[in-house]
Amino acid sequence: MGSNNVQKFPVCGAAEFEASHTFASLVKSAIFVAIHPFFFPTDLSKMQKSTFIKQKLYK
């Protein structure tokens, strides 16, 4: 059994990584959406701005 030393990662570990990766991605998107208009003011209507934010958040 000496050749069976390969560590097997539990399935929950992969799920936790995926959840943390998704969360980090959402946080980055939220920060981007919050600061983007400050540095790049746009002349978009409210409806267009709302659509732009949704596209950035849910890409």
DSSP file (Angstrom, degrees, kcal/mol; ACC not computed):
  #  RESIDUE AA STRUCTURE BP1 BP2  ACC     N-H-->O    O-->H-N    N-H-->O    O-->H-N    TCO  KAPPA ALPHA  PHI   PSI    X-CA   Y-CA   Z-CA
    1    1 A M    >         0   0    0      0, 0.0     3,-1.2     0, 0.0     0, 0.0   0.000 360.0 360.0 360.0   8.5    0.0    0.0    0.0
    2    2 A G  T 3   +     0   0    0      1,-0.2     3,-0.4     2,-0.1     0, 0.0   0.780 360.0  58.5 -69.0 -25.7    3.0    2.3   -0.2
    3    3 A S  T 3  S+     0   0    0      1,-0.2     3,-0.3     2,-0.1    -1,-0.2   0.510  88.8  76.7 -81.6  -2.6    2.2    3.4   -3.7
    4    4 A N    <   +     0   0    0     -3,-1.2    -1,-0.2     1,-0.2    -2,-0.1  -0.223  56.2 117.0-100.7  44.1   -1.2    4.7   -2.5
    5    5 A N        +     0   0    0     -3,-0.4     2,-0.3    -2,-0.2    -1,-0.2   0.339  34.9 124.0 -93.6   6.8    0.2    7.9   -0.9
    6    6 A V        -     0   0    0     -3,-0.3     2,-0.3     1,-0.1    -3,-0.0  -0.519  63.7-126.2 -70.6 127.0   -1.6   10.3   -3.2
    7    7 A Q        -     0   0    0     -2,-0.3     2,-0.6     1,-0.0    -1,-0.1  -0.563  17.5-148.3 -76.0 134.4   -3.7   12.7   -1.2
    8    8 A K        -     0   0    0     -2,-0.3    -1,-0.0     0, 0.0    -2,-0.0  -0.908  11.0-138.3-104.1 122.9   -7.3   12.8   -2.2
    9    9 A F        -     0   0    0     -2,-0.6     5,-0.0     1,-0.1     2,-0.0  -0.609  25.4-112.9 -79.3 136.0   -9.0   16.1   -1.7
   10   10 A P    >>  -     0   0    0      0, 0.0     4,-1.1     0, 0.0     3,-0.8  -0.334  19.8-121.2 -66.5 151.1  -12.5   15.9   -0.2
   11   11 A V  H 3> S+     0   0    0      1,-0.3     4,-2.0     2,-0.2     3,-0.3   0.866 112.6  60.1 -60.9 -36.5  -15.3   17.0   -2.5
   12   12 A C  H 3> S+     0   0    0      1,-0.2     4,-2.6     2,-0.2    -1,-0.3   0.819  97.9  59.9 -64.3 -28.8  -16.3   19.7    0.0
   13   13 A G  H <> S+     0   0    0     -3,-0.8     4,-2.3     2,-0.2    -1,-0.2   0.913 106.0  46.6 -63.6 -42.3  -12.9   21.3   -0.3
   14   14 A A  H  X S+     0   0    0     -4,-1.1     4,-2.4    -3,-0.3    -2,-0.2   0.895 112.9  49.8 -65.7 -39.7  -13.5   21.8   -4.1
   15   15 A A  H  X S+     0   0    0     -4,-2.0     4,-2.4     2,-0.2    -2,-0.2   0.894 110.3  50.3 -66.2 -39.4  -16.9   23.2   -3.4
   16   16 A E  H  X S+     0   0    0     -4,-2.6     4,-2.6     2,-0.2     5,-0.2   0.907 110.7  49.5 -65.4 -41.0  -15.5   25.6   -0.7
   17   17 A F  H  X S+     0   0    0     -4,-2.3     4,-2.7     2,-0.2    -2,-0.2   0.935 111.3  49.0 -62.3 -45.2  -12.9   26.8   -3.2
   18   18 A E  H  X S+     0   0    0     -4,-2.4     4,-2.4     1,-0.2    -2,-0.2   0.903 112.2  48.7 -61.6 -41.6  -15.5   27.4   -5.8
   19   19 A A  H  X S+     0   0    0     -4,-2.4     4,-2.5     2,-0.2    -1,-0.2   0.915 113.4  46.1 -65.4 -43.4  -17.7   29.3   -3.4
   20   20 A S  H  X S+     0   0    0     -4,-2.6     4,-2.6     2,-0.2    -2,-0.2   0.884 112.8  50.7 -68.6 -36.5  -14.8   31.5   -2.2
   21   21 A H  H  X S+     0   0    0     -4,-2.7     4,-2.2    -5,-0.2    -2,-0.2   0.921 112.1  47.0 -65.0 -43.4  -13.7   32.1   -5.8
   22   22 A T  H  X S+     0   0    0     -4,-2.4     4,-2.3     2,-0.2    -2,-0.2   0.913 112.6  50.0 -63.5 -43.0  -17.2   33.1   -6.8
   23   23 A F  H  X S+     0   0    0     -4,-2.5     4,-2.5     1,-0.2    -2,-0.2   0.920 110.4  49.5 -62.2 -44.7  -17.5   35.4   -3.7
   24   24 A A  H  X S+     0   0    0     -4,-2.6     4,-2.5     1,-0.2    -1,-0.2   0.895 110.1  51.5 -62.4 -39.6  -14.1   37.0   -4.5
   25   25 A S  H  X S+     0   0    0     -4,-2.2     4,-2.2     2,-0.2    -1,-0.2   0.904 110.2  48.5 -63.6 -41.5  -15.3   37.6   -8.1
   26   26 A L  H  X S+     0   0    0     -4,-2.3     4,-2.6     2,-0.2    -2,-0.2   0.898 110.7  50.9 -65.3 -40.2  -18.5   39.2   -6.9
   27   27 A V  H  X S+     0   0    0     -4,-2.5     4,-2.5     2,-0.2    -2,-0.2   0.929 110.6  48.8 -63.6 -44.8  -16.6   41.5   -4.5
   28   28 A K  H  X S+     0   0    0     -4,-2.5     4,-2.5     1,-0.2    -1,-0.2   0.909 112.3  48.9 -61.3 -41.7  -14.2   42.6   -7.2
   29   29 A S  H  X S+     0   0    0     -4,-2.2     4,-2.7     2,-0.2    -2,-0.2   0.913 110.7  50.1 -63.9 -42.4  -17.2   43.3   -9.5
   30   30 A A  H  X S+     0   0    0     -4,-2.6     4,-1.9     2,-0.2    -2,-0.2   0.907 112.3  47.3 -63.7 -41.6  -19.0   45.3   -6.8
   31   31 A I  H  X S+     0   0    0     -4,-2.5     4,-2.4     2,-0.2     5,-0.3   0.925 112.3  50.0 -65.2 -44.0  -15.9   47.4   -6.1
   32   32 A F  H  X S+     0   0    0     -4,-2.5     4,-2.5     1,-0.2    -2,-0.2   0.933 111.4  48.0 -59.5 -46.9  -15.3   48.0   -9.8
   33   33 A V  H  < S+     0   0    0     -4,-2.7    -1,-0.2     1,-0.2    -2,-0.2   0.857 112.5  50.5 -63.6 -35.0  -18.9   49.1  -10.3
   34   34 A A  H  < S+     0   0    0     -4,-1.9     4,-0.3    -5,-0.2    -1,-0.2   0.900 120.6  31.3 -71.1 -41.0  -18.7   51.4   -7.3
   35   35 A I  H  X S+     0   0    0     -4,-2.4     4,-1.6     1,-0.1     3,-0.5   0.711 100.2  80.2 -93.7 -19.7  -15.5   53.2   -8.3
   36   36 A H  H  X S+     0   0    0     -4,-2.5     4,-2.9    -5,-0.3     3,-0.3   0.914  92.5  48.8 -56.2 -48.7  -15.8   53.1  -12.1
   37   37 A P  H  4 S+     0   0    0      0, 0.0    -1,-0.2     0, 0.0    -2,-0.1   0.822 106.8  58.8 -63.0 -27.6  -18.2   56.1  -12.4
   38   38 A F  H  4 S+     0   0    0     -3,-0.5    -2,-0.2    -4,-0.3    -3,-0.1   0.920 117.5  30.0 -65.9 -43.4  -15.9   58.1  -10.2
   39   39 A F  H  < S+     0   0    0     -4,-1.6    -1,-0.2    -3,-0.3    -3,-0.1   0.790 132.7  33.5 -86.2 -29.9  -12.9   57.7  -12.5
   40   40 A F  S  < S-     0   0    0     -4,-2.9    -1,-0.2    -5,-0.3    -2,-0.1  -0.675  78.0-162.2-128.3  77.2  -14.9   57.5  -15.8
   41   41 A P        -     0   0    0      0, 0.0     2,-0.3     0, 0.0    -3,-0.1  -0.362  13.6-156.4 -61.5 135.0  -18.0   59.6  -15.6
   42   42 A T        -     0   0    0      2,-0.1     7,-0.0    -2,-0.1    -2,-0.0  -0.788  23.5-138.2-114.1 157.2  -20.5   58.6  -18.2
   43   43 A D        +     0   0    0     -2,-0.3     2,-0.2     6,-0.0    -1,-0.0  -0.196  57.6 138.4-102.0  39.4  -23.3   60.4  -19.9
   44   44 A L        -     0   0    0      1,-0.1    -2,-0.1     2,-0.1     2,-0.0  -0.547  56.3-114.3 -85.3 150.1  -25.5   57.4  -19.7
   45   45 A S     >  -     0   0    0     -2,-0.2     4,-2.6     1,-0.1     5,-0.2  -0.284  36.7-100.7 -70.2 168.7  -29.2   57.6  -18.8
   46   46 A K  H  > S+     0   0    0      1,-0.2     4,-2.4     2,-0.2     5,-0.2   0.895 124.3  50.8 -59.7 -39.9  -30.3   56.0  -15.6
   47   47 A M  H  > S+     0   0    0      2,-0.2     4,-2.2     1,-0.2    -1,-0.2   0.922 111.8  46.1 -65.9 -43.9  -31.6   53.0  -17.5
   48   48 A Q  H  > S+     0   0    0      2,-0.2     4,-2.6     1,-0.2    -1,-0.2   0.896 112.3  51.5 -65.2 -39.6  -28.4   52.5  -19.5
   49   49 A K  H  X S+     0   0    0     -4,-2.6     4,-2.5     2,-0.2    -2,-0.2   0.910 109.1  50.5 -63.3 -42.3  -26.3   52.9  -16.3
   50   50 A S  H  X S+     0   0    0     -4,-2.4     4,-2.3     1,-0.2    -1,-0.2   0.910 111.8  47.8 -61.4 -43.2  -28.4   50.3  -14.6
   51   51 A T  H  X S+     0   0    0     -4,-2.2     4,-2.5     2,-0.2    -2,-0.2   0.910 110.5  52.0 -64.4 -42.5  -27.9   47.9  -17.5
   52   52 A F  H  X S+     0   0    0     -4,-2.6     4,-2.0     1,-0.2    -2,-0.2   0.922 110.5  48.0 -59.4 -45.8  -24.2   48.6  -17.5
   53   53 A I  H  X S+     0   0    0     -4,-2.5     4,-2.4     1,-0.2    -1,-0.2   0.917 111.3  50.4 -62.9 -43.9  -23.9   47.8  -13.8
   54   54 A K  H  X S+     0   0    0     -4,-2.3     4,-2.5     1,-0.2    -1,-0.2   0.905 109.3  51.5 -62.0 -40.9  -26.0   44.6  -14.2
   55   55 A Q  H  < S+     0   0    0     -4,-2.5    -1,-0.2     1,-0.2    -2,-0.2   0.894 111.9  46.6 -63.6 -38.8  -23.7   43.5  -17.1
   56   56 A K  H >< S+     0   0    0     -4,-2.0     3,-0.6    -5,-0.2    -1,-0.2   0.879 115.7  45.4 -70.6 -37.0  -20.6   44.0  -14.9
   57   57 A L  H 3< S+     0   0    0     -4,-2.4    -2,-0.2     1,-0.2    -1,-0.2   0.874 121.0  35.7 -74.1 -36.9  -22.0   42.2  -11.9
   58   58 A Y  T 3<        0   0    0     -4,-2.5    -1,-0.2    -5,-0.2    -2,-0.2  -0.001 360.0 360.0-111.7  29.0  -23.4   39.2  -13.7
   59   59 A K    <         0   0    0     -3,-0.6    -1,-0.2    -4,-0.2    -2,-0.1   0.506 360.0 360.0 -75.0 360.0  -20.9   38.6  -16.5
